[in-house]
């Protein structure tokens, strides 16, 4: 509202997905989880680069077609010490000026510390080992509790079964695990569910 955006959201990153914490307008409801795939995975790749991404990302918005003239879409990473903790998204018909973007960057910094502190207080799970994995490896890791085959995982992620196999081998190596069953158990311990969310 402060920036004249009729649509917006604040989301928190957890277990390979963005959970919507606050929203306004035509976005997913509070509590919804959006998998961090495609552009989202790239934008929140660590270490975080603090920059505004202005591409339209359908997975974050439920707006059908161009119902409003010339909507400008802004996505800013929410991070704490260059570690992704969430994403701020705004859609507005008026482009934001440099001062507004600077204020939003400051807000994202404050939100980063708040969300990181909330996560540390809320759970005693040590998920620092996830930092060893690339964003795509985290996506595969998050889906392992489903028990799906490489072919099904590949279909869900839009990659080849051979690429899934390579990602799983790298996950096992990086996390010092013996097989994908151990990896699935580790994923459940980290908070991933059988649906990968």
Helices and strands as residue ranges (DSSP letters): E 7-14, E 17-24, E 33-35, H 38-43, E 52-53, G 58-60, E 72-80, E 83-92, H 98-122, G 128-132, H 135-143, G 144-146, H 150-157, H 161-174, H 180-189
